[in-house]
């Protein structure tokens, strides 16, 4: 499982021009799943995301988590995180987990995150328009492996 975590001032997701969810200060998290991903990887990444210290404290040091700043998470499924462009110019997505297996993992991750920090989702499998007002910019890539 891979995630791209971005500290944001604002983030939103729309489908077909209709706003689905939005957050103010918090984290935009893009998540991709691969074969072998389980609840163990989800638990690891949920803990890492909730406690990742990327928000500034009173001394302008990134020492606070999304929990500390009472922020939110916008969780977006993104199978293209497992795109492999090492051969040719058209990425291969064979390492990305198929939708019927990835959807339950996505829902589980959202539910577990939401028990810790307010978490909002995109629409799994949809053609989404995601607005990311990155703050910093701060972008952290985490692989559960």
C-alpha positions as a Markdown table, in Angstrom:
| # | Residue | x | y | z |
|---|---|---|---|---|
| 1 | Unk | 0.0 | 0.0 | 0.0 |
| 2 | Unk | 1.3 | 3.4 | -0.9 |
| 3 | Unk | 0.1 | 6.8 | 0.2 |
| 4 | Unk | 1.0 | 10.4 | -0.8 |
| 5 | Unk | 0.3 | 12.6 | 2.2 |
| 6 | Unk | 0.0 | 16.4 | 1.5 |
| 7 | Unk | -0.4 | 19.1 | 4.2 |
| 8 | Unk | -3.2 | 21.3 | 2.8 |
| 9 | Unk | -4.9 | 24.6 | 3.6 |
| 10 | Unk | -7.8 | 23.4 | 1.5 |
| 11 | Unk | -8.7 | 20.3 | -0.5 |
| 12 | Unk | -11.8 | 19.2 | -2.3 |
| 13 | Unk | -13.1 | 16.4 | -4.5 |
| 14 | Unk | -15.8 | 16.7 | -7.2 |
| 15 | Unk | -17.3 | 14.2 | -9.6 |
| 16 | Unk | -19.0 | 15.4 | -12.8 |
| 17 | Unk | -18.9 | 19.0 | -11.6 |
| 18 | Unk | -20.6 | 18.2 | -8.3 |
| 19 | Unk | -18.7 | 18.8 | -5.0 |
| 20 | Unk | -18.5 | 15.5 | -3.1 |
| 21 | Unk | -16.3 | 16.5 | -0.1 |
| 22 | Unk | -14.0 | 19.3 | 1.1 |
| 23 | Unk | -11.7 | 20.0 | 4.0 |
| 24 | Unk | -9.9 | 23.1 | 5.3 |
| 25 | Unk | -6.6 | 22.6 | 7.2 |
| 26 | Unk | -5.5 | 19.0 | 7.2 |
| 27 | Unk | -4.2 | 16.3 | 5.0 |
| 28 | Unk | -5.0 | 15.2 | 1.5 |
| 29 | Unk | -4.1 | 11.5 | 1.3 |
| 30 | Unk | -3.9 | 9.7 | -2.0 |
| 31 | Unk | -3.9 | 5.9 | -1.5 |
| 32 | Unk | -3.1 | 3.0 | -3.8 |
| 33 | Unk | -3.4 | -0.7 | -3.1 |
| 34 | Unk | -1.5 | -3.7 | -4.4 |
| 35 | Unk | -1.7 | -7.5 | -4.1 |
| 36 | Unk | -1.1 | -8.7 | -0.5 |
| 37 | Unk | -2.3 | -5.6 | 1.2 |
| 38 | Unk | -4.3 | -6.4 | 4.4 |
| 39 | Unk | -5.6 | -4.8 | 7.6 |
| 40 | Unk | -2.1 | -4.9 | 8.9 |
| 41 | Unk | -0.8 | -2.4 | 6.3 |
| 42 | Unk | -3.9 | -0.3 | 6.9 |
| 43 | Unk | -3.4 | -0.1 | 10.6 |
| 44 | Unk | 0.3 | 0.9 | 10.1 |
| 45 | Unk | -0.6 | 3.7 | 7.6 |
| 46 | Unk | -3.6 | 4.9 | 9.6 |
| 47 | Unk | -1.4 | 5.3 | 12.7 |
| 48 | Unk | 1.4 | 7.0 | 10.6 |
| 49 | Unk | -1.0 | 9.4 | 8.9 |
| 50 | Unk | -2.8 | 10.5 | 12.1 |
| 51 | Unk | 0.5 | 11.1 | 14.0 |
| 52 | Unk | 2.7 | 12.4 | 11.2 |
| 53 | Unk | 4.2 | 15.7 | 12.5 |
| 54 | Unk | 4.0 | 18.0 | 9.5 |
| 55 | Unk | 2.2 | 21.0 | 11.1 |
| 56 | Unk | 4.1 | 23.9 | 12.7 |
| 57 | Unk | 4.2 | 24.5 | 16.4 |
| 58 | Unk | 4.6 | 27.9 | 18.1 |
| 59 | Unk | 8.3 | 27.9 | 17.1 |
| 60 | Unk | 7.6 | 27.3 | 13.4 |
| 61 | Unk | 8.9 | 23.7 | 13.7 |
| 62 | Unk | 7.0 | 20.9 | 12.1 |
| 63 | Unk | 6.1 | 19.2 | 15.4 |
| 64 | Unk | 2.3 | 18.8 | 15.3 |
| 65 | Unk | 0.1 | 16.2 | 13.8 |
| 66 | Unk | -3.3 | 16.6 | 12.1 |
| 67 | Unk | -4.8 | 15.5 | 15.5 |
| 68 | Unk | -2.9 | 18.3 | 17.3 |
| 69 | Unk | -4.2 | 21.0 | 14.9 |
| 70 | Unk | -7.7 | 19.5 | 14.9 |
| 71 | Unk | -7.6 | 19.1 | 11.2 |
| 72 | Unk | -9.3 | 16.7 | 8.8 |
| 73 | Unk | -8.3 | 14.1 | 6.2 |
| 74 | Unk | -9.5 | 13.9 | 2.6 |
| 75 | Unk | -8.8 | 10.3 | 1.5 |
| 76 | Unk | -8.7 | 9.7 | -2.3 |
| 77 | Unk | -8.2 | 6.3 | -4.0 |
| 78 | Unk | -5.6 | 6.4 | -6.7 |
| 79 | Unk | -4.6 | 3.2 | -8.4 |
| 80 | Unk | -2.1 | 5.1 | -10.5 |
| 81 | Unk | 0.3 | 5.2 | -7.5 |
| 82 | Unk | 1.2 | 1.7 | -8.7 |
| 83 | Unk | 1.9 | 2.8 | -12.2 |
| 84 | Unk | 5.2 | 1.5 | -13.6 |
| 85 | Unk | 6.7 | 3.6 | -16.4 |
| 86 | Unk | 10.1 | 1.9 | -16.4 |
| 87 | Unk | 9.5 | 0.4 | -19.8 |
| 88 | Unk | 8.2 | 2.6 | -22.6 |
| 89 | Unk | 6.1 | 5.7 | -22.1 |
| 90 | Unk | 2.8 | 4.2 | -21.3 |
| 91 | Unk | 2.6 | 3.2 | -17.6 |
| 92 | Unk | 1.6 | -0.3 | -16.7 |
| 93 | Unk | -0.9 | -0.7 | -13.8 |
| 94 | Unk | -0.6 | -4.5 | -13.3 |
| 95 | Unk | 0.7 | -4.0 | -9.7 |
| 96 | Unk | -2.4 | -2.0 | -8.8 |
| 97 | Unk | -5.1 | -4.0 | -7.0 |
| 98 | Unk | -8.3 | -4.5 | -8.9 |
| 99 | Unk | -11.4 | -2.5 | -7.8 |
| 100 | Unk | -13.4 | -5.4 | -6.3 |
| 101 | Unk | -10.4 | -6.2 | -3.9 |
| 102 | Unk | -9.3 | -2.6 | -3.4 |
| 103 | Unk | -12.7 | -1.1 | -2.5 |
| 104 | Unk | -13.1 | -3.0 | 0.8 |
| 105 | Unk | -9.6 | -1.9 | 1.8 |
| 106 | Unk | -10.3 | 1.7 | 0.9 |
| 107 | Unk | -13.5 | 1.6 | 3.0 |
| 108 | Unk | -11.7 | 0.0 | 5.9 |
| 109 | Unk | -9.0 | 2.6 | 5.8 |
| 110 | Unk | -11.5 | 5.4 | 5.7 |
| 111 | Unk | -13.4 | 3.9 | 8.6 |
| 112 | Unk | -10.3 | 3.4 | 10.8 |
| 113 | Unk | -9.0 | 6.9 | 10.0 |
| 114 | Unk | -12.4 | 8.4 | 10.8 |
| 115 | Unk | -12.3 | 6.9 | 14.3 |
| 116 | Unk | -9.2 | 9.0 | 15.0 |
| 117 | Unk | -9.5 | 12.1 | 12.9 |
| 118 | Unk | -12.5 | 13.4 | 10.8 |
| 119 | Unk | -12.1 | 11.7 | 7.4 |
| 120 | Unk | -13.9 | 12.4 | 4.2 |
| 121 | Unk | -13.7 | 10.3 | 1.0 |
| 122 | Unk | -13.7 | 10.7 | -2.7 |
| 123 | Unk | -15.8 | 8.3 | -4.9 |
| 124 | Unk | -13.9 | 5.1 | -5.5 |
| 125 | Unk | -13.4 | 4.3 | -9.2 |
| 126 | Unk | -14.9 | 7.6 | -10.4 |
| 127 | Unk | -13.2 | 10.2 | -12.6 |
| 128 | Unk | -12.6 | 12.7 | -9.8 |
| 129 | Unk | -11.4 | 16.3 | -9.9 |
| 130 | Unk | -9.3 | 16.9 | -6.9 |
| 131 | Unk | -8.2 | 20.4 | -5.7 |
| 132 | Unk | -5.2 | 20.4 | -3.5 |
| 133 | Unk | -4.0 | 23.7 | -2.0 |
| 134 | Unk | -0.7 | 22.3 | -0.7 |
| 135 | Unk | 0.7 | 24.1 | 2.4 |
| 136 | Unk | 4.5 | 24.4 | 2.5 |
| 137 | Unk | 4.5 | 22.6 | 0.2 |
| 138 | Unk | 4.7 | 19.5 | 2.3 |
| 139 | Unk | 4.4 | 16.1 | 0.6 |
| 140 | Unk | 5.3 | 12.8 | 2.2 |
| 141 | Unk | 5.3 | 9.4 | 0.4 |
| 142 | Unk | 4.9 | 6.3 | 2.5 |
| 143 | Unk | 5.0 | 2.7 | 1.4 |
| 144 | Unk | 3.7 | 0.2 | 3.9 |
| 145 | Unk | 6.3 | -2.3 | 2.7 |
